[in-house]
Amino acid sequence: MPKYRVVSTYKPIAGQGMPGPYRGQVARVFAPRIIEESSEKVDAALVREAVARGMCSLTGDRDARDAWARFITPADVVGIKVNASGAPGICSNRELVGEIARSLTTVGVAPSNIVCFERFRSQLNTVRYEEVLPKGATVDAAEERRAQNDHYDPDVYVEVDFFGEDDTRSNMQKVVSRRLTKIINVPNMKDHGAAGVTGCLKNIAYGGFSNVARSHSGAKTNTYSFVGTLAAVEPIRSRTVLAIMDGIKGVWHGGPFSPSRKFRFYPKQLMFGTDPVAMDRLLIDVIDEKRKAEHAISVWECTIKTVEPGQGYSDNPNINRFVREPGHIQFAAGLGLGEYDVNKIRVRRVDL
């Protein structure tokens, strides 16, 4: 285990944040017509219905506005943490992000207090979220150019030496620590060469801090403990009040990127919850079942024997780039971030 030093003056907010009021509970909306696979055209009207039904299924409310009001007040400054690392092939879907932002305005949030954020401007530029957001909402990037550090908070960081690297600090995005009061986490359903899968935990952790790729070197990755450690840092832990996992389309190998459609697939579902561990535990099964159907090795194949040098990983789902660490989800559960035991996770299913 690496030795972590967490530096933050922020205190937990009582009753708020991960794992939230719906620990071990996930609402799961299946919508077979939500995307047309050959064109990848998404049905925006069905996305709107899926979001409303998913929110009501999670909370038990009849009106989606009442469900949203359980998490968000008109006074909040709300961040929508998208995942654009695989854009434009795979990213938090534009129609979904637009519907989330629209829903926020129905409970009184001013568009000027809605921020769609990610780390890299170059990735955001390929998606153009500003086209689907209410007028006045903003799209914020921590790095307008790669390795730009002035949009990270020098006073909130995790320090750890993994491999003797020169820079041993990962700093939280300033927009998270200094501006936002609530965060909605919108990850994709993707496999990941280092973490096994990348869902709620990794999107908010590696997407919320600088200098995180240093956790991988050679065949070794420290995602096992680094993902949960970052996700548990205040104020990101307390301010992340809701997760909506985008499973309209996904990636079953080669993630987090998707340069071609070779390993893309279409789960055609959305998951809603406040417990990132429970949602990511279900994600493992989605990815692994698809890999099994494609006769690929499991994400649980966590041994050096599957790792081969070179670039073959990008085309061959039966070799690994790193020793995968899907155990990062169980580690995060040990930090109190959610329920890992699949037998204790209650799923509320909605079919559209």
Helices and strands as residue ranges (DSSP letters): E 5-7, E 25-30, E 35-36, E 41-42, H 44-59, H 64-69, E 78-82, H 94-106, G 111-113, E 114-120, H 121-127, G 129-131, E 138-143, E 152-159, E 169-173, H 174-174, I 175-179, E 182-186, E 188-192, E 196-198, H 200-205, G 213-215, E 216-217, E 220-221, H 223-231, H 236-239, E 240-251, E 264-265, E 269-273, H 276-293, G 304-306, G 312-314, H 328-334, G 342-344, E 346-351
